[in-house]
Amino acid sequence: MDYAEAILRLEEKLSWKGNPSLDRVRRVLAAFGNPQENLKCIHIAGTNGKGSAAAMFTSILMEAGFRVGTYISPHLEEYTERIQINHLEISMQDFADTIDQVLQKESVLCTEGAEKMNLFETLTCAAFLYFKKQSPDFVVLETGLGGAFDATNIIQKPLISVIMSISLDHTALLGDTVEQIASEKAGIIKQDCPVAVYPNIHSVTEILQKKAQSCDAPFFYASAKIKMEHCDFFGSQFSLSNPWISFSHLRLPLAGTYQPLNCVTVLTALSALNKIYGISFSEEVIRNGLKHCKWPGRMEVCGVSPLLILDGAHNADGISQVASTMYALADHRKITLVMGVLSDKAYEKMVTELLPFADQIILTEPPTKRTLSADTLKDLFQNKGKECIICPEVKSALDKAYEITKQEDIILCCGSLYMIGEMKHILNRTRREIENNAKF
């Protein structure tokens, strides 16, 4: 099996529908001898912020000299992005070989009456197989969505569970209140395993704390005093302190006024690792790890003159955080908004958040069957008095944005990770073409 065939076989599972359960993953991994056991996992759940947290954990652990496996989702351009060792993606051939092993084992089990896995479950099994073979010192493990029935929750004894910001998303699967969603995310909290929690609203924190108490899980709440000292589109500098940590003048090259809250949760979790297991990190390691942290497609500056910002925010809370950042940092520059969303997202709320600061609006359609038509999105904006330009193809939308935006202004692209992934692909291809032409 080559990489292209592996992707084809995987994406045949996109239409899979079935009951939430860990049984499918449990059977397949058991048939492989449970490769997930004995991996030292930092398990991360949350509606927003878990990707940023995974990036920070990975960077700090690598700075400390550890070999780190990272499992993230979704990808931007290639599936191989999801499975990494020290920021090096699994090779396309290793990916294909590992997926092939999983699919063959699944096929045998299905002849014995087992139910087929969905796409994410298959990828998760492949990740555990690969990590077992690579033997990293730590695995930073990000949930796909939810918690209790997320495929990653097959692990029995994480080093620590980390729960980031919780808000409304995937309500059809997880519940239509933040409290219901918190209960689902709380499913990653395990007996006697410490948990670090982002400073969510009180009702959410109370649910997580009660779950931790029922599991005798040491509870580390990441509320902190944070002093923002500088913030721009290239990162921020801030000081913070809580009962477990105190740092001054930390530099984080991830844009977003919300990133210090993600950071304090990560640092609180690292303090918990020290307190519970004696795994310590020097101040220099933490500072350098944060300074070198990267998280593509999230408030990422991909061009200047005009400033081109790509952000994968795809739910109302994520878009609200983007809006707050733009209000704080745009500094009277006009903003061209390029937006495309999926039909199963809270796009009306997203429009409401983005509407006030968008001077020009271009609507496009992410390359997926789940996309919301640009015409539907246009109606929402027009009903609120905003005119829009429709460019259904992502490349034409990006070209149009450059055409109508002055060099001193900003192009903000957000609404869907599918759209951001396509834009990254377009930009990288253009960059390669320029570099190749320069050689002649």
HELIX and SHEET records of a PDB file:
HELIX    1   1 TYR A    3  GLU A   11  1                                   9    
HELIX    2   2 ASP A   23  ALA A   31  1                                   9    
HELIX    3   3 LYS A   50  GLU A   63  1                                  14    
HELIX    4   4 TYR A   79  ARG A   82  5                                   4    
HELIX    5   5 MET A   92  THR A  111  1                                  20    
HELIX    6   6 LEU A  119  GLN A  134  1                                  16    
HELIX    7   7 ALA A  151  ILE A  154  5                                   4    
HELIX    8   8 THR A  171  LEU A  174  1                                   4    
HELIX    9   9 VAL A  178  LYS A  185  1                                   8    
HELIX   10  10 ALA A  186  ILE A  188  5                                   3    
HELIX   11  11 HIS A  202  SER A  214  1                                  13    
HELIX   12  12 GLN A  259  TYR A  277  1                                  19    
HELIX   13  13 GLU A  283  LYS A  291  1                                   9    
HELIX   14  14 ALA A  316  LEU A  329  1                                  14    
HELIX   15  15 TYR A  347  LEU A  354  1                                   8    
HELIX   16  16 LEU A  355  PHE A  357  5                                   3    
HELIX   17  17 ALA A  374  ASN A  383  1                                  10    
HELIX   18  18 VAL A  394  ILE A  404  1                                  11    
HELIX   19  19 LEU A  417  ALA A  438  1                                  22    
SHEET    1   A 8 LEU A  88  GLU A  89  0                                        
SHEET    2   A 8 ILE A  83  ILE A  85 -1                                        
SHEET    3   A 8 VAL A  68  TYR A  71 -1                                        
SHEET    4   A 8 PHE A 138  GLU A 142  1                                        
SHEET    5   A 8 CYS A  41  ALA A  45  1                                        
SHEET    6   A 8 ILE A 160  ILE A 163  1                                        
SHEET    7   A 8 VAL A 195  VAL A 197  1                                        
SHEET    8   A 8 PHE A 219  TYR A 221  1                                        
SHEET    1   B 3 LYS A 225  ASP A 232  0                                        
SHEET    2   B 3 GLY A 235  SER A 241 -1                                        
SHEET    3   B 3 SER A 246  LEU A 252 -1                                        
SHEET    1   C 6 GLU A 300  GLY A 303  0                                        
SHEET    2   C 6 LEU A 307  LEU A 310 -1                                        
SHEET    3   C 6 ILE A 410  CYS A 414  1                                        
SHEET    4   C 6 ILE A 335  MET A 339  1                                        
SHEET    5   C 6 GLN A 360  LEU A 363  1                                        
SHEET    6   C 6 ILE A 389  ILE A 390  1                                        
END                                                                             
